[in-house]
Amino acid sequence: MTENRFPHFDVLAEARRVIACERDGLSALAETLSEAFVKALGLLANCEGKIILTGMGKSGHIGKKAAATFASTGMPSIFIHPAEASHGDLGMISDQDCVIALSNSGETRELSDLISYCHGQNIPLIAVTQNSNSHLARYATEVLLLPKCAEACSIKLAPSTSSTMMLALLDSLALTLHAAKGFTPKDFKRFHPGGKLGSALVCVRDIMVPKDKMPLVTETTVMSDVVVTMSQGRLGCVAVADCYGKLIGLITDGDLRRNMNSALLEKKASEVMTKNPKCIDKDDLAADALREMRTQKITALLVEDKDQNLVGLIDIHKCLNAGIDTAT
């Protein structure tokens, strides 16, 4: 067992006090949101270039995270260090951009050149600060004021409550903006192709077997030949078409088991197939396809486009091999 290095100090009580203090700060922030937030969101929505985040110290760290959040939700965004901005990086900011400057005091010296540049070039500047009378607030297009709440630090100095409120406010801007724009899971996938999020957002079209590679037989094909075609296709199923080439059914290994008798191999495909098989849109999520197969207790779905034309087939093994998880 690890020795308690602080036998005369209630560690858990202090930890809970810190969390409660920051929680109170977030509650105060939610209550003080005003029309300024709506106007700031309008500036971001109308931005035709990049969203630029900037700040020093802890505010800078928050800015970097916020830039990543904006970018991942479809808004081109970068972080510019204010000191580097004064040494050439101001050239990265165009008049099509919108700048969000973070400073709890609003008097961060390193921001001065960037503030002046935005003011002179008529570049929209959103200030996030606690000080409405600060240099930053005076020259900002819109000011988002953080409520004056005590820092969670035991000596009330280390940025904690203020940085938590700043992070939450920027998350609120980014996520409100993407909700207002109707950002969808399919849009989200374009910016998150890897990892758990990527697999959760894979579309049916990404892993389906295309129509020209699907095992296919006609309705008059005898089952002895159907079994050979199914085996060669290695999908555990085969599609059935009529004499005009229109899909009319699907035969799965489950259909074979249900019809297993001495006469099976002499039957025609039309006698064994499942008519009007389940279909799914090619733009639906693969997780939805897997969920549907599990619900219906089937192993494959035909895939259609928006005009209900057959474009492929997806089976349960393709989903599982792609790491699809319906619980994601």
C-alpha positions as CSV (number, residue, x, y, z in Angstrom):
1,M,0.0,0.0,0.0
2,T,1.3,3.5,-0.9
3,E,2.2,5.5,2.2
4,N,0.1,8.6,2.8
5,R,2.5,11.5,2.5
6,F,0.0,14.0,3.9
7,P,-1.4,12.4,7.1
8,H,-2.6,15.7,8.5
9,F,-4.2,17.0,5.3
10,D,-7.6,15.9,3.9
11,V,-6.6,15.3,0.3
12,L,-10.1,14.3,-1.0
13,A,-11.8,17.3,0.7
14,E,-9.3,19.7,-1.0
15,A,-9.8,17.9,-4.4
16,R,-13.6,18.2,-4.1
17,R,-13.3,21.9,-3.1
18,V,-11.3,22.6,-6.3
19,I,-13.9,20.8,-8.5
20,A,-16.8,22.6,-6.7
21,C,-15.1,25.9,-7.2
22,E,-14.6,25.3,-10.9
23,R,-18.2,24.0,-11.2
24,D,-19.5,27.2,-9.6
25,G,-17.5,29.1,-12.2
26,L,-19.1,27.2,-15.0
27,S,-22.6,27.9,-13.6
28,A,-21.8,31.6,-13.4
29,L,-20.6,31.6,-16.9
30,A,-23.8,29.9,-18.2
31,E,-25.9,32.5,-16.4
32,T,-24.0,35.5,-17.8
33,L,-24.1,34.6,-21.5
34,S,-25.6,37.5,-23.4
35,E,-26.3,38.9,-26.8
36,A,-22.5,39.4,-27.2
37,F,-22.3,35.6,-27.5
38,V,-24.8,35.7,-30.4
39,K,-23.0,38.5,-32.1
40,A,-19.6,36.7,-31.7
41,L,-21.1,33.6,-33.2
42,G,-22.4,35.7,-36.1
43,L,-18.8,36.9,-36.8
44,L,-17.5,33.3,-36.8
45,A,-20.4,32.1,-39.0
46,N,-19.7,34.8,-41.6
47,C,-15.9,34.2,-41.5
48,E,-14.8,33.4,-45.1
49,G,-11.2,32.6,-44.0
50,K,-9.7,31.1,-40.9
51,I,-10.5,31.4,-37.3
52,I,-7.3,32.5,-35.5
53,L,-6.8,31.7,-31.8
54,T,-4.2,33.5,-29.8
55,G,-3.2,33.9,-26.2
56,M,-0.2,33.6,-23.7
57,G,0.5,31.1,-21.0
58,K,-2.6,29.1,-19.9
59,S,-4.7,31.1,-22.3
60,G,-2.5,30.0,-25.1
61,H,-2.9,26.3,-24.1
62,I,-6.7,26.8,-24.1
63,G,-6.4,28.6,-27.5
64,K,-4.5,25.6,-29.0
65,K,-7.2,23.2,-27.9
66,A,-10.0,25.5,-29.2
67,A,-8.3,25.8,-32.6
68,A,-8.3,22.0,-32.8
69,T,-12.0,21.9,-31.8
70,F,-13.0,24.5,-34.5
71,A,-11.0,22.6,-37.1
72,S,-12.4,19.2,-36.2
73,T,-16.0,20.6,-36.6
74,G,-15.4,22.0,-40.1
75,M,-14.1,25.5,-39.5
76,P,-10.5,26.1,-40.7
77,S,-8.6,27.3,-37.6
78,I,-5.1,27.8,-36.4
79,F,-3.3,29.0,-33.3
80,I,-0.8,31.9,-33.5
81,H,1.5,32.6,-30.7
82,P,1.3,36.3,-29.9
83,A,5.0,36.8,-29.5
84,E,5.7,35.1,-32.9
85,A,3.0,37.2,-34.4
86,S,5.1,40.3,-33.7
87,H,8.0,38.7,-35.5
88,G,6.4,37.9,-38.8
89,D,3.4,35.7,-38.1
90,L,1.0,38.6,-38.5
91,G,1.3,37.8,-42.2
92,M,-0.7,34.6,-41.6
93,I,-3.8,36.7,-40.7
94,S,-5.8,37.9,-43.7
95,D,-8.8,40.3,-43.8
96,Q,-11.0,37.2,-44.5
97,D,-10.1,35.8,-41.1
98,C,-11.6,36.3,-37.6
99,V,-9.4,36.4,-34.5
100,I,-10.3,35.2,-31.0
101,A,-7.8,36.7,-28.4
102,L,-7.7,35.1,-25.0
103,S,-6.5,37.1,-21.9
104,N,-8.0,36.9,-18.5
105,S,-6.6,40.3,-17.6
106,G,-7.0,41.8,-21.1
107,E,-3.7,43.5,-20.6
108,T,-1.3,40.8,-21.9
109,R,1.6,42.8,-23.3
110,E,2.4,40.3,-26.0
111,L,-1.0,40.8,-27.6
112,S,-0.5,44.5,-28.2
113,D,0.9,44.2,-31.8
114,L,-1.8,41.7,-32.8
115,I,-4.6,43.9,-31.4
116,S,-3.2,46.9,-33.3
117,Y,-2.9,44.9,-36.5
118,C,-6.5,43.7,-36.3
119,H,-7.7,47.2,-35.6
120,G,-5.8,48.7,-38.4
121,Q,-6.7,46.1,-41.0
122,N,-10.4,46.0,-39.9
123,I,-10.1,42.3,-39.0
124,P,-12.9,41.1,-36.7
125,L,-11.5,40.5,-33.2
126,I,-13.4,38.6,-30.4
127,A,-12.0,39.2,-26.9
128,V,-12.4,36.6,-24.2
129,T,-11.5,38.3,-20.9
130,Q,-12.6,39.2,-17.4
131,N,-11.7,42.9,-17.7
132,S,-14.2,45.0,-19.7
133,N,-12.0,48.1,-19.3
134,S,-8.9,46.4,-20.6
135,H,-6.9,47.3,-23.7
136,L,-8.1,44.1,-25.4
137,A,-11.7,44.8,-24.7
138,R,-11.6,48.4,-25.9
139,Y,-10.3,47.4,-29.3
140,A,-12.3,44.2,-29.8
141,T,-15.2,43.9,-32.2
142,E,-17.1,41.8,-29.6
143,V,-16.2,41.1,-26.0
144,L,-17.1,37.9,-24.2
145,L,-16.8,38.6,-20.5
146,L,-15.9,35.9,-18.1
147,P,-17.6,36.3,-14.7
148,K,-15.3,37.3,-11.9
149,C,-15.0,34.1,-9.9
150,A,-12.3,33.0,-7.5
151,E,-9.5,30.8,-8.8
152,A,-9.7,27.3,-7.3
153,C,-6.1,27.5,-6.3
154,S,-5.7,27.6,-2.4
155,I,-3.9,31.0,-2.7
156,K,-6.3,32.2,-5.4
157,L,-3.6,32.9,-7.9
158,A,-3.0,30.0,-10.2
159,P,-5.3,30.1,-13.3
160,S,-7.8,27.4,-12.8
161,T,-11.4,28.5,-12.6
162,S,-10.8,31.2,-15.1
163,S,-9.1,28.8,-17.6
164,T,-11.9,26.2,-17.1
165,M,-14.5,28.9,-17.9
166,M,-12.4,30.0,-20.9
167,L,-12.2,26.5,-22.3
168,A,-16.0,25.9,-21.8
169,L,-16.8,29.2,-23.5
170,L,-14.8,28.3,-26.5
171,D,-16.2,24.8,-26.7
172,S,-19.7,26.4,-26.5
173,L,-18.8,28.7,-29.4
174,A,-17.5,25.9,-31.6
175,L,-20.2,23.4,-30.8
176,T,-23.1,25.9,-31.0
177,L,-21.7,27.0,-34.4
178,H,-21.5,23.5,-35.8
179,A,-25.0,22.7,-34.5
180,A,-26.4,25.8,-36.1
181,K,-24.8,24.9,-39.4
182,G,-26.3,21.4,-39.3
183,F,-23.0,19.6,-39.0
184,T,-23.7,15.9,-39.4
185,P,-21.9,12.7,-38.3
186,K,-21.0,12.2,-41.9
187,D,-19.4,15.7,-42.0
188,F,-17.6,14.8,-38.7
189,K,-16.1,11.7,-40.2
190,R,-14.3,13.6,-42.9
191,F,-12.2,15.2,-40.2
192,H,-11.9,12.1,-38.0
193,P,-11.0,9.2,-40.3
194,G,-8.9,7.4,-37.7
195,G,-9.3,5.6,-34.3
196,K,-12.6,4.8,-32.6
197,L,-14.4,7.8,-33.9
198,G,-13.3,7.0,-37.4
199,S,-14.7,3.4,-37.2
200,A,-17.9,4.6,-35.7
201,L,-18.5,7.0,-38.6
202,V,-17.6,4.6,-41.5
203,C,-20.4,4.7,-44.1
204,V,-21.8,1.6,-45.8
205,R,-20.4,2.7,-49.1
206,D,-16.9,2.6,-47.6
207,I,-16.9,-1.2,-46.9
208,M,-19.6,-2.7,-49.1
209,V,-19.0,-5.1,-51.9
210,P,-19.8,-3.2,-55.1
211,K,-22.5,-4.5,-57.4
212,D,-20.1,-5.7,-60.1
213,K,-18.3,-7.9,-57.6
214,M,-21.3,-9.4,-55.9
215,P,-22.0,-13.1,-56.4
216,L,-25.1,-13.2,-58.6
217,V,-27.4,-15.9,-60.1
218,T,-30.6,-15.9,-62.0
219,E,-33.9,-17.1,-60.6
220,T,-33.7,-20.3,-62.7
221,T,-30.2,-21.3,-61.6
222,V,-30.3,-24.7,-59.9
223,M,-29.2,-24.8,-56.3
224,S,-26.2,-27.0,-57.0
225,D,-24.8,-24.1,-59.1
226,V,-26.0,-21.6,-56.5
227,V,-24.0,-23.3,-53.8
228,V,-20.8,-23.2,-56.0
229,T,-21.3,-19.5,-56.7
230,M,-21.9,-18.7,-53.1
231,S,-18.8,-20.6,-52.1
232,Q,-16.7,-18.7,-54.7
233,G,-18.1,-15.4,-53.5
234,R,-17.1,-16.0,-49.9
235,L,-19.8,-13.8,-48.6
236,G,-22.2,-16.4,-47.3
237,C,-24.9,-15.2,-49.7
238,V,-25.7,-14.7,-53.3
239,A,-28.1,-12.2,-55.0
240,V,-30.8,-13.5,-57.3
241,A,-31.9,-11.6,-60.5
242,D,-34.8,-12.1,-62.9
243,C,-34.4,-12.6,-66.7
244,Y,-34.2,-8.8,-67.1
245,G,-31.3,-8.5,-64.6
246,K,-33.5,-6.9,-61.9
247,L,-32.7,-8.1,-58.4
248,I,-35.6,-10.1,-56.9
249,G,-34.1,-11.9,-53.9
250,L,-31.2,-13.0,-51.8
251,I,-30.0,-16.5,-50.8
252,T,-27.9,-16.7,-47.6
253,D,-26.4,-19.6,-45.8
254,G,-29.3,-19.3,-43.4
255,D,-31.7,-20.0,-46.3
256,L,-29.6,-23.1,-47.2
257,R,-30.0,-24.4,-43.6
258,R,-33.7,-23.8,-43.6
259,N,-34.2,-25.7,-46.8
260,M,-31.8,-28.5,-46.2
261,N,-33.2,-31.8,-47.5
262,S,-32.3,-34.3,-50.2
263,A,-34.1,-32.3,-52.9
264,L,-32.4,-29.0,-52.2
265,L,-29.7,-29.1,-54.9
266,E,-32.3,-29.8,-57.6
267,K,-34.5,-26.8,-56.7
268,K,-34.3,-23.4,-58.5
269,A,-32.9,-20.3,-56.8
270,S,-36.4,-18.7,-56.9
271,E,-37.7,-21.5,-54.6
272,V,-35.2,-20.9,-51.9
273,M,-34.4,-17.2,-52.0
274,T,-35.7,-14.6,-49.6
275,K,-37.9,-12.3,-51.6
276,N,-37.8,-8.5,-51.1
277,P,-34.6,-8.7,-48.9
278,K,-33.7,-6.0,-46.5
279,C,-31.8,-3.0,-48.0
280,I,-29.9,0.0,-46.6
281,D,-28.8,3.3,-48.2
282,K,-25.1,3.5,-49.2
283,D,-24.7,6.7,-47.3
284,D,-26.0,5.3,-44.0
285,L,-23.5,4.5,-41.3
286,A,-22.0,1.0,-41.3
287,A,-22.8,0.9,-37.5
288,D,-26.5,1.2,-38.5
289,A,-26.2,-1.6,-41.0
290,L,-24.6,-3.8,-38.3
291,R,-27.3,-2.9,-35.8
292,E,-30.0,-3.7,-38.4
293,M,-28.5,-7.1,-39.2
294,R,-28.2,-8.0,-35.5
295,T,-31.8,-6.9,-34.9
296,Q,-33.2,-8.8,-37.9
297,K,-30.9,-11.8,-37.2
298,I,-29.5,-11.8,-40.7
299,T,-26.0,-11.7,-42.1
300,A,-26.2,-9.4,-45.1
301,L,-28.0,-6.3,-46.5
302,L,-28.4,-5.1,-50.0
303,V,-27.2,-1.6,-50.6
304,E,-29.1,1.0,-52.6
305,D,-28.5,4.6,-53.7
306,K,-30.9,7.4,-53.1
307,D,-32.9,6.4,-56.2
308,Q,-33.2,2.8,-54.9
309,N,-30.8,1.4,-57.4
310,L,-28.8,-1.6,-56.3
311,V,-25.2,-0.6,-55.8
312,G,-23.7,-3.3,-53.6
313,L,-24.0,-5.6,-50.6
314,I,-22.7,-5.4,-47.0
315,D,-22.3,-8.4,-44.8
316,I,-21.8,-8.7,-41.0
317,H,-18.2,-9.9,-41.5
318,K,-17.2,-6.8,-43.4
319,C,-18.5,-4.7,-40.5
320,L,-16.8,-6.6,-37.8
321,N,-13.5,-6.7,-39.8
322,A,-13.7,-2.9,-40.1
323,G,-13.9,-2.6,-36.3
324,I,-17.5,-1.3,-36.4
325,D,-19.2,-1.3,-33.0
326,T,-22.9,-0.5,-32.6
327,A,-22.2,0.6,-29.0
328,T,-20.0,3.5,-30.2
